[in-house]
Amino acid sequence: LRIAPSSIAKSSSGASPPPQTVRPADVATGGAFAEVYEGVLIVVEDVTVTDPNPDAPADYGEFRVTGGLRVDDLVHAVRPDPAAGDAFARIAGVLHFSDGEFKLAPRSTADVVR
């Protein structure tokens, strides 16, 4: 299920805040800072896909990276689908909690750098 807004209104002319650089294990489910960074724009760097489908045999478009952090397709789906061992220089997005897991939700292709 993907929910798309019918319209977006810009209410400020200021720049967006830069993402906070965090360690993936610190914001993954059970991480020491997961709740602290919930709803915050974050970035993780130099991560590798450890599980391309943590919900197998079901497939919800999510994958897991270094440190156990899930990357969600809530707003933007990473394409092509990542495979185990794929490396990313950085992945940015908003950390959110869903289905018992903290997940990183990239906002666009600009948030994902291989």
C-alpha positions in Angstrom: 0.0 0.0 0.0 1.4 3.4 -1.0 -0.2 6.6 0.1 0.5 9.6 -2.1 -0.5 13.2 -1.1 -2.9 14.9 -3.4 -1.0 18.2 -3.0 2.0 19.6 -1.3 2.3 23.2 -0.2 5.6 24.9 0.5 5.2 27.0 3.7 8.7 28.3 4.1 11.5 29.7 2.0 14.2 28.5 4.3 16.5 25.6 3.5 15.8 22.1 4.8 17.9 21.1 7.8 20.8 18.8 6.9 20.4 15.2 7.8 22.0 14.0 11.0 24.8 11.4 10.4 24.2 8.3 12.6 25.5 4.8 12.9 23.0 2.3 11.5 23.1 0.0 14.6 22.3 3.0 16.8 19.0 3.7 15.1 18.0 0.1 14.1 15.4 -1.7 16.1 16.8 -2.1 19.6 19.5 0.6 19.0 20.4 3.0 21.7 19.2 6.1 19.8 16.4 4.7 17.7 13.6 6.5 19.6 15.6 9.7 19.9 15.9 9.9 16.1 12.4 8.8 15.2 10.9 11.4 12.8 14.3 12.9 12.2 16.1 13.3 8.8 19.2 11.1 9.1 21.9 9.7 6.9 23.9 6.5 7.2 27.1 6.1 5.3 29.2 3.2 3.9 26.5 0.5 4.4 26.1 -2.9 2.7 22.9 -4.9 2.1 22.9 -7.8 4.5 19.3 -9.0 3.7 17.6 -8.0 0.5 14.2 -9.3 1.8 13.9 -9.6 5.6 10.2 -10.5 5.3 10.7 -13.5 3.0 8.7 -15.3 1.7 6.5 -12.2 1.8 8.0 -9.1 0.0 7.2 -5.6 1.3 9.9 -3.8 -0.6 12.2 -3.4 2.4 15.9 -4.5 2.8 18.3 -4.6 5.7 21.8 -3.0 5.8 24.8 -3.0 8.0 23.9 -2.7 11.7 20.5 -4.3 11.2 18.8 -1.1 9.9 15.8 -1.6 7.7 15.4 0.6 4.6 11.7 1.1 3.8 10.0 2.0 0.5 7.3 4.1 2.2 8.1 7.2 0.1 10.7 6.1 -2.4 11.6 2.6 -3.6 15.2 1.9 -4.2 15.6 0.6 -7.8 16.9 -1.7 -9.0 16.1 -3.9 -6.0 19.2 -4.2 -3.9 20.9 -7.6 -3.6 22.9 -9.0 -0.7 26.3 -7.4 -0.7 25.3 -4.3 -2.6 27.2 -1.3 -1.2 25.8 2.2 -0.6 28.0 5.3 0.0 25.0 6.9 1.8 21.3 6.5 2.4 19.4 9.4 3.8 15.7 9.7 4.9 13.4 10.0 7.8 13.5 7.3 10.5 10.1 6.0 11.4 8.6 3.1 13.3 6.3 0.6 11.6 5.3 -3.0 12.2 7.6 -3.3 15.3 10.7 -2.0 13.5 12.5 1.2 13.1 13.0 1.9 9.4 14.8 4.5 7.2 12.6 5.9 4.6 14.5 7.6 1.7 12.5 10.5 0.1 13.8 10.4 -3.4 16.7 9.1 -5.6 18.9 11.9 -4.3 18.8 10.3 -0.9 20.4 7.0 -2.2 24.0 7.1 -3.4 25.6 3.8 -4.5 
